[in-house]
Amino acid sequence: MFGGNAIEELVQASHSLMSAADLLAAALIKKLDPPKDYISMYQAGREYGRRWIKNHIDAGHLTSHRTGPSRNSKIVLSREEILALRTVEAKVVSGIKEKYKRGPKRLNQD
């Protein structure tokens, strides 16, 4: 019924819609109830990967805040920021994959 390429396009479109809906939900939560947008560094590491979070904080792509003045206060991150960064990263990676995608080998007709 559908060709392989059409199904792949439908799957990509559905993933794009789901990520847009996730971003919209995170933005609404941040706007309506800002404290609920924050996630602890520990929880962010468990959900998204500790090394990924740490690398992006070090690179300046994510901002972290301490909840109090003491050294052992909890470090929090914005869930909306994390989701936006993951969405952008996924788009960049898919663009790179598409750019270097190899098609079927063609035989010389000579």
Secondary structure, DSSP 8 states (H G I E B T S, - for coil): ---HHHHHHHHHHHHHHHHHHHHHHHHHHHHH-HHHHEEEHHHHHHHHTHHHHHHHHHHTSS-EEESSSSTTS-EEEEHHHHHHHHHHHHHHHHHHHHHT----------
